[in-house]
Structures are given as structure tokens and as C-alpha cells.
Amino acid sequence: MGCFGLRKAVKFHALCLLLMLIAAGAAGQEPFSVKTKDGRVLSLNTKTVKNAPHIPLPDLSRFLEQAIGYKTDWDETFGVLKITNGAENFSLFLDKAVILHNTQIMHGTQSVLNESGEILIPLSSFQMLAEIWGEFAIQGAAVATPPPPQSTPAPAPASTSAAATSPSTKPPSGGVMRVIIDPATEPFKSKRIGNEKTKPIAREEWTLSLARRLKASLEQEGGFEAVLTTAEGEKPTIEEKIKRINNSLSAALVALRLEESEFESLGGIEVVVASSALDMTADKSRAERGLSAGAAAVYIPRQSESQNLAAALVEELERATGSRTGPVMPSPAYLLKRVSIPAVIISCGYVSNPSDNINLAKDSYQESLVRAITDALKKFKNLKK
């Protein structure tokens, strides 16, 4: 049988499974078996919760490791189950009925559940993944019939401000990459930056203006959708921003910042990614009790993808602006270590540096920044294909 025929046969087995699940209608915990390409027969247990069949995470992890060599990692901080094998990445979400395959989003009917600390994966999601992998045939099961999807009333039209502060949780259309842009909302500590050589620049207004330009540039480019974490005049907390970012179903975060320093010689553009340095604020309660830091303290979300985006940004920013853009800078930044998508912070310059100060005030320089970031995101998107 050729590859095409084999894949059709595997999908046929998967469809047969769905019919068997509906016909069986048994409650409780029931096993079913899966036959791998090399002839092994492995078993999986299902557990009926909320009238739908689910697979306990330990069972799924054991099966995927034995059957096809995939690794699983449950991120308790963000409620994300990651399934990986080399360049293949799948993410399933707590309370969100979607599956993220690299940058492509697939709709499901049920989400991952956390029942009193037990992580349960919908059998319907497992079936979707089985059809993608095509590595095994599901032979039988007996579980409850899942409930039909619930319809949701259409939301009322949102204002421009609401759209900016509530990034869409609807997946982007096929082939479109959603980017979430985070302008700064914290003012500079000093009332006036620099000296007679520099002019004061309001960080919040400047980064919001650049974020809007970047959004327009990406959407004009085509193949992108851009959303902002913040609307004009709004002051969300860092935790509110993190929640918006993680709920946005975006493929990347670009945070825009301006810097200040007491040393006017310090200047240039900096591109920052999360580092492995210990971040005790990630597990403050444990630190206060004198315990060692939890896993969240050293967690680096999507590190390799963030590095790829940062490298593209350094190259394009240096080419477009002529400003010195040093090597990618790792930092245990609070924001970067708490979002679940590839993320970078771009420090666009130091307002306390006379040369940067002049450039940052120029419309042409701001356009160069926008063009460079847009081109870097295009490179990043092509890498993920």
C-alpha cells in the first residue's frame, strides 16, 4: 500500500473510532487499544468527565512516548499542554477548545480540563492529532457521547478602544499570522530626561504611536493581523497585559520600549529575549518560605523561536536605521517569562542619549523602525512554514 493509501486507511480507522465512541455510550473509565505501524498494540484509558471522554495526562504521555516518540510537557503556570517532536509542536489549552500546530490553529469541541489537579485531554482532540500524525490505527473504545458544541451569541460591535484592549480570541484565518504589540505604559522615573542636549519624550505616547504604525504596516503587508495590548489613556497592569497576550492566540509578541540612563553615552537599539537566569519573582511564595524556586522561576517559553525572531530583528534594525544594535540580550524580564508565545522586547533607543534623542523625534526614523520590524516578522513567519 502506498503512502497515500496508508494515510487514507489511518483516517478511516480514526473515523471508525468516532462512530464506535458514539455507539458505545458507556460511562466511567474504559480502555481502548491502538496499533502502531510496527505492529505493537498499546492501550489507553479514558475517563468520562462532563459527559465527554478524556484521557488522563499520564496515560497520554506514556502512550505518545512509546508509540511515536513524542514528548509532553504540562505548563501549569499558563495551562498549556505542549506535545513536541523535533520541529513539530502542538499546544492544547486549558479552557480553550483549540489546538495550535506550530502556527496553525485548529478548532476543537472540548478543551483540556483540570479536575482537582488531574489533567484530562479530550479524546476528540486526541483523534484530531491522530489524523495529523498518521502513525497508528485506533482499534476500539467505549466512552460517553460528547455534548454538542454550544452556540455563542454574536458580541456587540466593539469600540476602537475596546478592540485594542481586548485582543481577539478568535483564531486568525488560514495563512495569517497574528502579532500582538505591547506599547509601554510606564512613565520615565525622572520628570525631565537628559540635559540641554536632549528634549523630553513621553515614553507611553511615543511607543503607542509606533505600535499603531507597526500594526498598520503589518496589515498593509498582507498575511498578518496585528492587535495591541493597550489603548490610548489606558494603564493596564503587567498582569492584565500578560493575560491579554496569552488569551490572544497570537503567534508572537513584540513589546516596544524606550530607555533612559544617567549616562548620556549609553545608547542604541537593544533586542531582548528571556534568559535562563533565576527569576525569584516567578515563585515568590516559595522563596518567602525559604524553599527552592519552582519550575516557573527558570521557565523559558518558546526560547528557540524567540531567538529566531530576535536575530531577524537585529539584522533588519541595523540595516534600516544604521543605529548600533548589539547582540541579542537575554534577560529574566517579568513579561517575557510569563507569556506562552515567542516574545521579544525592542528597546528602540535611549532618550538620554543626544544622538538617539534626535533620531527618535524624527518621523523618518520611526518609519525606518517600523519597516525593519515588519521585515523581521516576515522572515520569522517564513521560518515557521
PyMOL commands that set and color helices and strands:
alter all, ss='L'
color gray80, all
select helices_A, chain A and resi 3-24+57-68+123-133+160-165+203-221+238-246+280-288+295-297+303-321+354-360+363-383
alter helices_A, ss='H'
color red, helices_A
select strands_A, chain A and resi 29-36+41-49+52-56+71-75+80-85+88-93+96-101+104-107+113-115+118-122+136-140+177-183+224-228+252-259+270-274+329-331+343-350
alter strands_A, ss='S'
color yellow, strands_A
deselect
rebuild
show_as cartoon
